[in-house]
């Protein structure tokens, strides 16, 4: 249970970092802040990161 919780927290943290960087890039290009774009980046990148990390940890446990 604790491992799954850490995976979710790490994935969402990675999604927030990526979405913040992309929002900063938009700000650098003089574009307004777009909440829907920020949420899309947060959820899509966070979910992708979580999925790949879950698969990697699953493979490690199967190899051992």
C-alpha positions in Angstrom: 0.0 0.0 0.0 2.8 2.4 0.9 4.6 1.7 -2.4 1.5 2.5 -4.4 1.0 5.7 -2.5 4.6 6.8 -3.1 4.1 6.0 -6.8 1.0 8.2 -7.0 2.7 11.1 -5.1 5.8 10.9 -7.3 3.7 10.8 -10.5 1.7 13.8 -9.5 4.8 15.7 -8.4 6.4 15.0 -11.8 3.2 16.1 -13.5 3.1 19.4 -11.5 6.8 20.1 -12.3 6.2 19.4 -16.0 3.0 21.5 -16.2 4.8 24.3 -14.3 7.7 24.3 -16.8 5.3 24.4 -19.7 3.3 27.2 -18.1 6.6 29.1 -17.6 7.5 28.5 -21.3 4.1 30.0 -22.3 4.7 32.9 -20.0 8.1 33.4 -21.6 6.4 33.5 -25.0 4.0 36.2 -23.7 1.0 33.8 -23.8 -1.7 34.0 -21.1 -2.0 31.3 -18.5 -4.4 28.6 -19.6 -5.8 26.5 -16.8 -7.1 23.7 -19.0 -3.7 23.3 -20.7 -2.0 23.2 -17.3 -4.4 20.5 -16.0 -4.0 18.5 -19.2 -0.2 18.5 -18.9 -0.5 17.7 -15.2 -2.8 14.7 -15.7 -1.4 13.4 -18.9 2.3 13.6 -18.0 1.6 12.4 -14.4 -0.4 9.5 -15.6 2.2 8.5 -18.2 5.0 8.8 -15.7 3.1 6.7 -13.2 2.2 4.0 -15.8 5.8 3.6 -16.9 7.2 3.6 -13.4 4.6 1.0 -12.4 5.6 -1.2 -15.3 9.3 -0.8 -14.5 8.8 -1.8 -10.8 6.6 -4.7 -11.9 9.4 -6.0 -14.2 12.0 -5.7 -11.4 9.9 -7.8 -9.0 9.3 -10.4 -11.7 13.0 -10.7 -12.5 13.9 -11.3 -8.9 
